[in-house]
């Protein structure tokens, strides 16, 4: 009965969660930067893990994004060094049609740098590998779809970060850098003559023609409330895009830097977790958008998002 009530509560909370999400392309859920990390000095915690999560996000216009994610972590050399692999499968549906396929793969190596009875310090390095060049096309028109509909960001990214964690607090920072431009060639001029929904909707989809995203820096400050079986966290997640996004001007074929793409996107983040035992449990992560950048051609901005997951540690 308790388990049924827990699942019902999580479902209700998932329907009520509003957030921009991790608008950085994913590094705030990698390695040392992850939210709601396990911490218990009295009971040894198995840090090798497998987590299956399900995500639903609504964009600022019509697309709805669904993601099923497999997140695996296992130790390499010793109990202080862990390797994480994330494999997402993504499906998007909206006014322009539907797409689905594998998302970008995440690889991350995390090392515990210092451990004491009071706190731990860990650091991570990693990368994101594109599953395609983000130039998927509409089945109906054959035209390139905007970034909201793409299952990949189309870039090779480098990621690094560090965290401090104790019984009550988690502080983390990280950086993500995209090495290349993607292959997206969405163009308003091609869609306006064929889309029956009108020109206004077409222009709501931002141009990301051969986009090269700017560099992101994240900070995480999280307060944890730990109990025998339940676990709650509340925190803030500011993400700063410190360099401008670049695209190719479809009229001049020149590279241009986009105004409004730098600045802070701030979200309030919360999690609710329940441990069945020391090895397994369920978790709901949700948040609320506080501020966002003015211009977001990468298609990462969300109006509402919620993730529910099951984890098993061994």
Phi and psi in degrees as a GROMACS rama.xvg file:
@    title "Ramachandran Plot"
@    xaxis  label "Phi"
@    yaxis  label "Psi"
@TYPE xy
-62.1986  -39.8561  UNK-2
-64.6799  -41.3422  UNK-3
-62.8727  -42.8329  UNK-4
-63.9497  -38.2509  UNK-5
-63.0521  -48.2471  UNK-6
-61.6473  -41.7595  UNK-7
-61.9284  -42.3182  UNK-8
-62.4867  -43.0751  UNK-9
-63.3297  -40.3727  UNK-10
-63.8989  -43.7729  UNK-11
-62.3799  -44.2847  UNK-12
-63.2162  -37.4087  UNK-13
-62.5962  -37.1159  UNK-14
-71.6107  -20.715  UNK-15
-103.165  1.47123  UNK-16
-81.5145  133.646  UNK-17
-127.617  133.454  UNK-18
-165.84  163.125  UNK-19
-80.8519  -20.1129  UNK-20
83.4851  -175.262  UNK-21
-84.8479  91.4722  UNK-22
-80.6738  27.2147  UNK-23
-104.823  -5.64583  UNK-24
92.6074  12.6005  UNK-25
117.255  -8.01148  UNK-26
-73.0588  -13.2353  UNK-27
-78.0311  1.06017  UNK-28
-119.251  23.1479  UNK-29
-114.308  134.24  UNK-30
51.6626  -127.075  UNK-31
-67.1305  -15.0332  UNK-32
-90.2139  -4.02937  UNK-33
-63.3951  148.494  UNK-34
-80.54  162.487  UNK-35
51.8638  52.48  UNK-36
-78.9002  143.561  UNK-37
-67.8119  143.569  UNK-38
-155.905  117.965  UNK-39
-160.415  112.016  UNK-40
-83.8506  -12.1935  UNK-41
-89.1534  -35.0831  UNK-42
-118.075  125.523  UNK-43
-60.7533  128.987  UNK-44
-100.983  129.555  UNK-45
-77.2477  114.148  UNK-46
-91.242  -14.0625  UNK-47
-69.0852  134.049  UNK-48
-152.548  160.45  UNK-49
-133.039  128.629  UNK-50
-130.01  132.554  UNK-51
-115.036  126.036  UNK-52
-130.739  156.288  UNK-53
-131.014  133.442  UNK-54
-129.699  140.931  UNK-55
-134.299  126.264  UNK-56
-132.237  140.932  UNK-57
-107.242  128.557  UNK-58
-78.8291  -179.888  UNK-59
-74.563  -16.7458  UNK-60
-119.222  -130.617  UNK-61
-87.0833  -31.2182  UNK-62
-60.3377  138.985  UNK-63
-114.961  132.232  UNK-64
-112.109  128.378  UNK-65
-118.414  136.937  UNK-66
-138.776  128.82  UNK-67
-106.457  127.438  UNK-68
-127.01  133.468  UNK-69
-108.116  120.82  UNK-70
-120.823  114.276  UNK-71
-120.566  138.589  UNK-72
-136.296  131.66  UNK-73
-146.735  151.358  UNK-74
-80.2116  149.829  UNK-75
-104.992  -73.8014  UNK-76
-88.2293  -47.4728  UNK-77
-147.65  -171.238  UNK-78
-77.2462  1.8706  UNK-79
-105.834  -6.1345  UNK-80
-123.265  123.358  UNK-81
-130.613  146.589  UNK-82
-116.691  128.654  UNK-83
-113.628  137.565  UNK-84
-128.347  128.991  UNK-85
-120.387  129.074  UNK-86
-126.055  106.838  UNK-87
-99.2923  148.729  UNK-88
-117.841  128.182  UNK-89
-121.82  142.538  UNK-90
-137.477  134.151  UNK-91
-129.592  138.193  UNK-92
-135.883  139.118  UNK-93
-165.705  -169.313  UNK-94
-61.6093  -27.2998  UNK-95
-86.9382  -5.45672  UNK-96
126.361  -156.719  UNK-97
-133.932  148.674  UNK-98
-138.478  159.927  UNK-99
-160.268  156.342  UNK-100
155.681  179.607  UNK-101
-64.734  139.904  UNK-102
-89.0407  -169.277  UNK-103
-73.7451  138.043  UNK-104
-81.8735  141.587  UNK-105
-115.949  133.074  UNK-106
-127.302  132.688  UNK-107
-148.923  131.892  UNK-108
-109.419  124.117  UNK-109
-121.018  135.426  UNK-110
-126.814  129.582  UNK-111
-75.2664  115.074  UNK-112
-85.6409  -33.6851  UNK-113
-153.467  137.433  UNK-114
-139.552  132.013  UNK-115
-137.992  -176.698  UNK-116
-69.8061  -17.4958  UNK-117
-107.581  -27.4398  UNK-118
-162.009  164.718  UNK-119
-127.058  147.84  UNK-120
-124.976  128.609  UNK-121
-133.083  155.326  UNK-122
-134.083  151.478  UNK-123
-134.636  147.904  UNK-124
-132.514  148.08  UNK-125
-169.515  -170.17  UNK-126
-154.968  162.158  UNK-127
-120.636  133.663  UNK-128
-112.126  124.236  UNK-129
-70.7776  143.372  UNK-130
-88.3022  -18.598  UNK-131
-160.303  -177.519  UNK-132
-94.2991  18.7781  UNK-133
57.1402  42.0402  UNK-134
-129.2  37.7935  UNK-135
-63.7409  146.448  UNK-136
-115.393  157.735  UNK-137
-69.6214  135.451  UNK-138
-67.255  -28.8186  UNK-139
-82.557  -44.3632  UNK-140
-104.636  -19.8823  UNK-141
76.095  6.07034  UNK-142
-91.1347  152.692  UNK-143
-63.3942  134.679  UNK-144
-87.4356  151.075  UNK-145
-68.379  172.524  UNK-146
-63.3596  -29.4934  UNK-147
-55.2433  -30.7337  UNK-148
-94.628  -2.5604  UNK-149
-85.1511  140.232  UNK-150
-85.6674  -8.99728  UNK-151
-135.477  151.153  UNK-152
-82.1905  -13.7295  UNK-153
75.8939  16.0928  UNK-154
-129.679  153.134  UNK-155
-91.0719  122.54  UNK-156
-118.488  143.815  UNK-157
-104.088  142.171  UNK-158
-136.033  139.626  UNK-159
-147.452  149.504  UNK-160
-167.023  169.377  UNK-161
-146.982  150.774  UNK-162
-141.235  153.808  UNK-163
-122.448  130.25  UNK-164
-140.271  137.277  UNK-165
-134.993  -163.973  UNK-166
-62.0289  -32.4732  UNK-167
-110.744  -25.3519  UNK-168
-129.425  149.47  UNK-169
-131.785  124.764  UNK-170
-122.744  132.527  UNK-171
-145.84  153.036  UNK-172
-142.668  152.313  UNK-173
-159.622  166.409  UNK-174
-135.879  144.834  UNK-175
-133.403  129.331  UNK-176
-127.159  127.23  UNK-177
-92.115  127.721  UNK-178
-81.7163  -28.1834  UNK-179
-136.402  168.606  UNK-180
-87.4423  153.427  UNK-181
-87.5825  -174.167  UNK-182
-106.504  15.5684  UNK-183
-68.0078  133.138  UNK-184
-128.668  31.2925  UNK-185
-58.5301  134.157  UNK-186
-140.036  124.772  UNK-187
-55.1666  -41.2849  UNK-188
-61.614  -28.2673  UNK-189
-79.8332  -35.4316  UNK-190
-83.7715  -35.2724  UNK-191
-55.8636  -42.671  UNK-192
-69.9533  -21.252  UNK-193
-109.492  -16.115  UNK-194
-87.4807  121.347  UNK-195
-77.3389  -13.7402  UNK-196
-78.3767  -7.28947  UNK-197
107.78  156.674  UNK-198
-67.2994  -33.2054  UNK-199
-59.3884  -43.0787  UNK-200
-67.9189  -39.8275  UNK-201
-56.7512  -44.5931  UNK-202
-74.3349  -12.4036  UNK-203
-71.9795  -20.8695  UNK-204
-85.3508  114.113  UNK-205
-70.387  143.034  UNK-206
-69.138  129.987  UNK-207
-133.763  46.0232  UNK-208
-66.4423  110.08  UNK-209
53.0304  54.6625  UNK-210
-69.8499  135.586  UNK-211
-118.274  110.143  UNK-212
-66.9723  150.575  UNK-213
-75.0455  172.228  UNK-214
-79.3152  136.477  UNK-215
-108.955  141.14  UNK-216
-125.11  128.287  UNK-217
-114.385  152.711  UNK-218
-128.803  145.672  UNK-219
-134.747  128.509  UNK-220
-126.183  119.583  UNK-221
-137.245  130.709  UNK-222
-101.702  127.413  UNK-223
-108.742  137.403  UNK-224
-118.214  106.664  UNK-225
-107.55  132.119  UNK-226
-129.199  -176.195  UNK-227
-57.5776  -47.9334  UNK-228
-120.742  -30.2855  UNK-229
-92.7652  152.783  UNK-230
-145.634  133.381  UNK-231
-129.737  145.108  UNK-232
-135.193  149.11  UNK-233
-134.734  135.636  UNK-234
-162.482  175.202  UNK-235
-118.267  141.833  UNK-236
-131.361  88.0637  UNK-237
-86.1583  134.557  UNK-238
-123.712  123.131  UNK-239
-106.96  121.402  UNK-240
-90.2257  111.477  UNK-241
-95.5995  -11.6361  UNK-242
-129.491  152.166  UNK-243
-71.9576  146.843  UNK-244
-68.3306  149.161  UNK-245
-122.434  139.931  UNK-246
-135.534  171.891  UNK-247
-96.286  127.513  UNK-248
-67.8701  121.488  UNK-249
-68.9734  -17.8119  UNK-250
-90.5393  -38.645  UNK-251
-105.814  -12.6533  UNK-252
62.2924  23.8851  UNK-253
-102.774  147.819  UNK-254
-74.9836  132.794  UNK-255
-132.138  149.237  UNK-256
-98.1235  134.444  UNK-257
-90.813  124.255  UNK-258
-69.0243  148.204  UNK-259
87.875  -2.26642  UNK-260
-92.1265  -10.0368  UNK-261
-95.4054  167.466  UNK-262
116.924  -169.383  UNK-263
-103.533  137.982  UNK-264
-113.458  118.22  UNK-265
-115.013  131.788  UNK-266
-130.133  147.041  UNK-267
-93.3121  127.96  UNK-268
-118.077  139.757  UNK-269
-140.274  150.949  UNK-270
-132.815  150.919  UNK-271
-129.075  123.483  UNK-272
-129.131  152.747  UNK-273
-136.114  125.747  UNK-274
-96.6545  121.789  UNK-275
-69.6427  -37.3338  UNK-276
-159.676  -166.755  UNK-277
-71.3858  -13.0863  UNK-278
-102.181  -28.9674  UNK-279
-139.645  160.31  UNK-280
-178.256  -178.041  UNK-281
-125.403  155.126  UNK-282
-145.795  140.396  UNK-283
-115.936  127.551  UNK-284
-113.303  133.33  UNK-285
-148.289  170.222  UNK-286
-164.389  177.082  UNK-287
-134.431  129.424  UNK-288
-67.7422  133.069  UNK-289
-108.754  -51.6654  UNK-290
-138.793  161.28  UNK-291
-147.654  163.884  UNK-292
-71.2013  155.08  UNK-293
-69.1848  -37.5749  UNK-294
-123.651  126.382  UNK-295
-135.492  76.9314  UNK-296
-72.9111  -11.2205  UNK-297
-77.8612  -7.5118  UNK-298
74.3  19.4388  UNK-299
-93.1584  -14.5696  UNK-300
-68.4053  134.067  UNK-301
-122.767  144.303  UNK-302
-83.3383  -45.1323  UNK-303
-143.911  148.597  UNK-304
-155.534  145.836  UNK-305
-152.094  144.628  UNK-306
-130.168  130.884  UNK-307
-119.503  137.851  UNK-308
-142.332  156.847  UNK-309
-120.002  131.023  UNK-310
-123.554  150.669  UNK-311
-136.417  124.437  UNK-312
-107.128  142.49  UNK-313
